[in-house]
Amino acid sequence: QVQLVESGGGFVQAGGSLRLSCAASRIIFNFNDMGWYRQAPGKQRELVAIIARDGSTNYADSVQGRFTISRDNAKNTVYLQMNSLKPEDTAAYYCNSDPPSSDYWGQGTQVTVSS
């Protein structure tokens, strides 16, 4: 079954940290660069971070220096370590391939940061 399952979201105060996980089907994980995306209420979904199969990474300017994306090839899992969280980071977070496929969107995981 081809799927992506996100977890690790929650409620945190500004300045806090969370670590998101994305368990991916092997067919997705092994053949794609992977990304974390987020969508805040009333806004379009945006790319947060990507990690290529060779481990190289790129980040949106808004999270550069605060978020770290990583992948565990043995577990077919992608992580997003989020530090120094801000209220503007509040959103539903999703993982997907890069570029994203409409077939892969999962339920996402909600991150809420209070001021």
C-alpha positions as CSV (number, residue, x, y, z in Angstrom):
1,Q,0.0,0.0,0.0
2,V,1.4,3.4,-1.0
3,Q,1.0,5.8,1.9
4,L,2.5,8.5,4.1
5,V,1.6,8.7,7.8
6,E,2.6,11.9,9.7
7,S,2.8,12.1,13.5
8,G,4.3,14.1,16.3
9,G,2.3,17.3,16.2
10,G,0.9,19.0,19.2
11,F,0.4,22.1,21.2
12,V,3.5,24.0,22.3
13,Q,4.4,27.5,23.6
14,A,6.4,29.9,21.6
15,G,10.1,29.0,21.8
16,G,9.4,25.3,22.3
17,S,10.3,22.3,20.1
18,L,8.5,19.5,18.4
19,R,9.7,16.6,16.2
20,L,7.5,15.4,13.4
21,S,7.8,11.9,11.9
22,C,6.6,10.7,8.5
23,A,6.5,6.9,7.9
24,A,6.6,6.3,4.2
25,S,5.9,3.3,2.0
26,R,9.2,2.0,0.6
27,I,8.2,2.6,-2.9
28,I,7.7,6.3,-2.1
29,F,10.8,6.7,0.1
30,N,13.3,4.9,-2.0
31,F,12.6,6.7,-5.3
32,N,11.9,10.2,-4.3
33,D,13.2,13.3,-2.7
34,M,11.0,14.0,0.3
35,G,9.5,17.2,1.7
36,W,7.6,18.6,4.6
37,Y,4.7,21.0,3.7
38,R,2.4,23.0,5.9
39,Q,-1.0,24.7,5.5
40,A,-2.3,27.3,7.9
41,P,-6.0,28.2,8.0
42,G,-7.0,30.4,5.1
43,K,-3.6,30.1,3.4
44,Q,-2.2,28.0,0.6
45,R,0.0,24.9,1.3
46,E,3.6,25.8,1.3
47,L,6.9,23.9,1.2
48,V,8.8,24.0,4.4
49,A,11.8,21.7,3.8
50,I,13.1,19.1,1.4
51,I,15.7,16.4,1.6
52,A,17.1,14.6,-1.4
53,R,18.0,11.0,-1.6
54,D,21.6,12.0,-1.3
55,G,20.8,13.8,2.0
56,S,21.1,17.3,0.7
57,T,18.6,19.7,2.2
58,N,16.8,23.0,1.5
59,Y,14.6,25.1,3.7
60,A,12.0,27.9,3.3
61,D,13.5,31.2,4.5
62,S,10.9,31.4,7.2
63,V,12.3,28.2,9.0
64,Q,15.9,28.4,8.0
65,G,18.1,27.9,11.1
66,R,15.2,26.7,13.2
67,F,14.0,23.5,11.5
68,T,16.0,20.5,10.5
69,I,14.8,17.8,8.1
70,S,16.4,14.3,8.1
71,R,15.7,10.9,6.8
72,D,16.3,7.4,8.2
73,N,16.7,5.1,5.2
74,A,16.5,2.0,7.3
75,K,13.1,3.0,8.7
76,N,11.7,4.7,5.5
77,T,11.0,7.7,7.8
78,V,11.5,11.4,7.3
79,Y,11.7,13.7,10.3
80,L,11.3,17.4,10.9
81,Q,12.9,18.8,14.1
82,M,11.3,22.1,14.8
83,N,13.0,24.4,17.4
84,S,12.3,28.0,18.5
85,L,8.7,27.6,17.3
86,K,6.7,30.8,16.6
87,P,2.9,31.3,16.6
88,E,3.2,31.8,12.8
89,D,4.4,28.1,12.5
90,T,0.9,27.0,13.5
91,A,-0.4,24.8,10.7
92,A,-1.2,21.3,9.6
93,Y,2.0,19.7,8.5
94,Y,2.2,17.1,5.8
95,C,5.0,15.1,4.2
96,N,5.1,14.2,0.5
97,S,7.5,13.6,-2.3
98,D,9.3,16.5,-3.9
99,P,7.7,17.5,-6.1
100,P,4.5,16.5,-4.3
101,S,2.1,13.9,-5.7
102,S,-1.6,14.3,-5.3
103,D,-1.7,10.6,-4.7
104,Y,0.4,10.8,-1.6
105,W,-1.2,13.4,0.6
106,G,-2.0,12.0,4.1
107,Q,-4.0,13.3,7.0
108,G,-1.2,15.5,8.3
109,T,-0.4,16.4,11.8
110,Q,-1.4,19.6,13.5
111,V,1.1,21.9,15.1
112,T,-0.2,24.8,17.3
113,V,2.1,27.3,18.8
114,S,0.8,29.7,21.5
115,S,2.3,33.1,22.1
